[in-house]
Amino acid sequence: MVEDLRWLVSRLDFSAAFDILLVAVIIHIIFTIVRGTLADQLVRGIVVLLVAAFVIGNFLQLLVFDWLLRSVLSALVIAIPIIFQPELRRFLEQVGRQGTHPLARYIPISESVSQSLDVVARVAGRLSDNHWGGLIVIERETGLEDLVETGHRIDGQVSEDLLMTVFYPNSALHDKAVVIRGSRLIAASCMLPLSEDVPQGEGLGTRHAAAIGVSEVTDAIAVAVSEESGIISVARGGSLLRHMDEDKLRTYLHSLFREEPRSSLLPWISFGSLSRSRRERKVLK
């Protein structure tokens, strides 16, 4: 063991050190992505199998058991992409968002988009006053065409009357979400992915799970109005900001469209936002 360690140190140069560092970074990314998800325990199990295979193969010399573990690990090479499909998809989507407009200082906002944000704030206030449920998704850099395809296309100019008509409780399109792109209301009654990590005991329902869910897999902003309580909430990056009013919502939406995008030469730095444990996720009140 000592001789092996000496041999390893003698072979350690810049290239080898960089190789080890690269592997360590990849392992860190994997654990960061799956932390707090259903895949967390699976990763722990794989690590246990790897350690057991190393110990048994190099020290205990249990040939049959060593063969069994190596056979299982070989099968995992095929199974891992299937098991971790949701986490891999979030990882690749985050990489794509990190690579978008890396030199842009601010997310552009035109006069028409600014007016649309004002309309969304006023509509949220009216929905809250009337205790009408509503879910509005505002597209940013990540395209939402897949979500648009699940609903009914409208492609109309964003206006208070149009949004209030859509969310009228007896209308055919009031359920699910509307998608806004720029100054256009693209579609209504759109299906959104539901988050698996919705805080319990906060009076949060399906609308809030959908708002958090779409903000986890895209950079969109989701405004949810509770039908029961009339509380206005905003989801962004997997977090939910609650108890907004019209003025606070307007200011918040405008600030998001003027903020600096999260771009970096080391995109894994922000991958911690992809999966947060239930203890870390906060519902801001």
C-alpha positions in Angstrom: 0.0 0.0 0.0 2.8 2.4 0.9 4.7 1.5 -2.3 1.6 2.1 -4.3 1.2 5.5 -2.7 4.8 6.4 -3.4 4.4 5.4 -7.1 1.2 7.5 -7.3 3.0 10.6 -5.9 5.9 10.1 -8.2 3.5 10.2 -11.2 1.6 13.2 -10.0 2.2 16.2 -12.4 0.1 19.1 -13.6 -1.8 16.9 -16.1 -2.6 14.3 -13.5 -3.6 16.9 -10.9 -5.9 18.5 -13.4 -7.4 15.1 -14.3 -8.1 14.5 -10.6 -9.6 17.9 -10.1 -11.9 17.4 -13.2 -13.2 14.1 -11.8 -13.8 15.7 -8.4 -15.7 18.6 -10.0 -17.9 16.1 -12.0 -18.6 14.1 -8.8 -19.5 17.4 -7.0 -21.9 18.4 -9.8 -23.6 15.0 -9.7 -24.2 15.1 -6.0 -25.4 18.8 -6.2 -27.9 17.9 -8.9 -29.5 15.0 -7.1 -29.4 16.5 -3.6 -32.9 16.6 -2.1 -34.4 14.6 -5.0 -35.7 11.0 -5.2 -32.4 10.1 -6.9 -30.4 11.0 -3.8 -30.8 7.6 -2.1 -30.0 5.8 -5.4 -26.7 7.7 -5.7 -25.9 6.7 -2.1 -26.6 3.1 -3.0 -24.4 3.2 -6.1 -21.5 4.7 -4.0 -21.9 1.9 -1.5 -21.7 -0.7 -4.3 -18.6 1.0 -5.7 -16.8 1.0 -2.3 -17.8 -2.6 -1.6 -16.6 -3.7 -5.0 -13.2 -2.0 -4.5 -12.7 -3.4 -0.9 -13.8 -6.9 -1.9 -11.8 -7.0 -5.1 -8.6 -5.7 -3.6 -8.5 -7.0 0.0 -10.9 -9.8 0.8 -10.5 -11.7 -2.5 -14.1 -13.0 -2.5 -14.3 -14.0 -6.1 -17.9 -15.0 -6.5 -19.2 -11.9 -4.6 -16.8 -9.7 -6.5 -18.2 -11.1 -9.8 -21.7 -10.4 -8.6 -21.0 -6.8 -7.7 -19.1 -6.2 -11.0 -22.1 -7.6 -12.9 -24.5 -5.3 -11.1 -22.2 -2.3 -11.8 -22.1 -3.2 -15.5 -25.9 -3.2 -15.7 -26.0 0.2 -13.9 -24.1 1.8 -16.9 -27.2 1.2 -18.9 -29.7 1.9 -16.1 -28.3 5.2 -14.9 -29.5 7.3 -17.9 -33.0 5.9 -17.4 -33.0 6.3 -13.6 -31.7 9.8 -13.6 -33.6 11.1 -16.6 -35.4 14.0 -14.8 -32.1 15.1 -13.2 -30.1 14.8 -16.5 -32.8 16.8 -18.3 -32.7 19.6 -15.7 -28.9 19.6 -15.9 -28.9 20.0 -19.7 -31.6 22.7 -19.6 -29.5 24.6 -17.1 -26.4 24.3 -19.3 -28.4 25.6 -22.2 -29.7 28.6 -20.2 -26.2 29.4 -18.9 -24.9 29.5 -22.4 -27.5 32.0 -23.7 -26.4 35.5 -24.3 -23.2 35.3 -22.1 -22.1 38.8 -22.9 -25.5 40.5 -22.4 -25.5 42.8 -19.3 -29.3 43.1 -18.9 -32.2 41.1 -20.1 -33.8 43.4 -22.7 -37.2 44.9 -22.0 -39.2 46.9 -24.5 -42.0 49.3 -23.9 -44.6 46.8 -25.0 -43.2 44.2 -22.6 -43.1 46.7 -19.8 -46.8 47.4 -20.4 -47.6 43.7 -20.4 -45.9 43.3 -17.0 -48.1 46.2 -15.7 -51.2 44.4 -17.1 -50.2 41.2 -15.3 -49.8 43.0 -12.0 -53.2 44.7 -12.4 -54.9 41.4 -13.4 -53.4 39.6 -10.5 -54.8 42.3 -8.2 -58.2 42.0 -9.6 -58.2 38.2 -9.5 -57.1 38.4 -5.8 -60.0 40.8 -5.0 -62.5 38.6 -6.7 -61.0 35.3 -5.3 -60.6 34.0 -8.9 -57.9 31.5 -9.3 -55.2 32.3 -11.9 -51.9 31.1 -13.2 -49.8 33.3 -15.5 -46.5 32.1 -17.0 -44.2 34.8 -18.4 -41.6 33.5 -20.9 -38.1 34.8 -20.7 -35.1 33.2 -22.4 -36.2 29.6 -22.3 -38.7 28.8 -25.0 -42.1 27.4 -23.7 -43.4 26.0 -27.0 -43.7 22.5 -25.5 -46.1 23.9 -22.8 -48.0 26.0 -25.4 -48.7 22.9 -27.4 -50.6 21.4 -24.4 -53.1 24.3 -24.4 -55.2 26.4 -26.8 -53.5 28.9 -28.9 -54.7 32.5 -28.7 -51.9 34.7 -29.9 -53.6 37.9 -28.8 -52.4 41.2 -27.4 -52.1 41.1 -23.7 -54.9 43.1 -22.1 -56.8 43.2 -18.8 -60.1 42.3 -20.5 -58.6 39.3 -22.3 -56.9 37.9 -19.2 -60.0 38.5 -17.0 -62.2 36.8 -19.6 -59.9 33.8 -19.7 -59.8 33.4 -15.9 -63.6 33.9 -15.4 -64.6 30.9 -13.3 -67.2 29.7 -15.8 -65.1 30.1 -18.9 -63.8 27.0 -20.7 -60.1 28.2 -20.5 -59.9 29.4 -16.9 -58.3 26.2 -15.6 -54.5 25.6 -15.9 -52.1 28.3 -17.1 -51.8 31.0 -19.7 -48.4 31.7 -21.4 -47.3 35.2 -22.2 -44.4 35.8 -24.6 -43.4 39.5 -24.9 -46.6 41.4 -25.3 -48.6 38.5 -26.7 -50.8 36.0 -24.8 -49.7 32.9 -26.7 -52.0 30.2 -25.2 -54.4 29.4 -22.4 -55.3 26.2 -20.5 -51.7 25.0 -20.7 -50.4 22.0 -18.7 -47.4 22.7 -16.5 -45.0 20.2 -14.8 -45.8 19.8 -11.2 -43.1 20.2 -8.6 -42.4 17.2 -6.3 -41.0 19.5 -3.6 -43.9 21.7 -2.6 -43.7 22.8 1.1 -46.4 21.2 3.2 -48.7 23.1 5.6 -48.6 26.3 3.7 -52.0 26.2 2.0 -50.4 25.5 -1.3 -52.4 23.7 -4.0 -52.0 22.4 -7.6 -51.6 25.9 -9.0 -48.6 26.6 -6.7 -47.1 23.1 -7.5 -47.4 24.0 -11.2 -45.9 27.4 -10.7 -42.9 26.1 -8.8 -42.6 23.2 -11.3 -42.3 25.4 -14.4 -39.8 27.6 -12.6 -37.7 24.6 -11.8 -37.2 23.5 -15.4 -37.2 26.9 -17.1 -36.3 30.5 -16.4 -39.9 31.6 -16.7 -41.8 33.6 -14.1 -45.1 32.1 -12.8 -47.7 34.3 -11.1 -50.3 32.2 -9.1 -53.4 33.6 -7.5 -55.1 31.4 -5.0 -58.9 30.9 -5.5 -59.4 30.1 -1.8 -57.3 32.8 -0.1 -56.8 35.3 -2.9 -53.0 35.3 -2.1 -50.8 36.4 -4.9 -47.6 34.3 -5.3 -44.6 34.4 -7.7 -42.4 31.4 -8.5 -39.0 31.8 -9.9 -36.0 29.4 -9.9 -37.9 26.8 -7.8 -38.7 29.3 -5.0 -42.1 30.8 -4.2 -42.6 34.4 -3.0 -46.0 34.9 -1.4 -48.3 37.6 -0.1 -47.7 40.0 -2.9 -50.0 42.9 -3.9 -50.3 44.7 -7.2 -47.6 47.3 -6.5 -45.1 44.8 -5.1 -45.8 42.4 -8.0 -45.3 45.1 -10.6 -42.0 46.2 -9.1 -40.8 42.6 -8.7 -41.6 41.7 -12.3 -39.8 44.7 -13.7 -36.8 44.0 -11.6 -36.5 40.5 -12.9 -36.5 41.7 -16.5 -33.8 44.2 -15.8 -31.5 42.0 -13.7 -28.1 40.6 -14.8 -28.5 37.1 -16.2 -26.6 34.4 -14.4 -23.8 33.6 -16.8 -20.4 32.2 -15.9 -17.4 30.4 -17.4 -18.1 27.8 -14.6 -21.8 27.1 -15.0 -21.9 24.4 -12.4 -21.5 27.1 -9.7 -25.2 27.8 -9.9 -26.4 24.2 -10.3 -27.2 24.1 -6.6 -30.5 25.9 -7.5 -31.5 22.8 -9.6 -32.3 20.7 -6.6 -32.8 21.9 -3.0 -33.7 19.8 0.0 -36.9 20.3 1.7 -35.0 22.0 4.6 -33.4 24.4 2.2 -36.3 25.4 0.1 -38.0 28.6 1.5 -41.5 29.9 0.9 -41.0 33.6 1.4 -43.8 35.4 3.1 
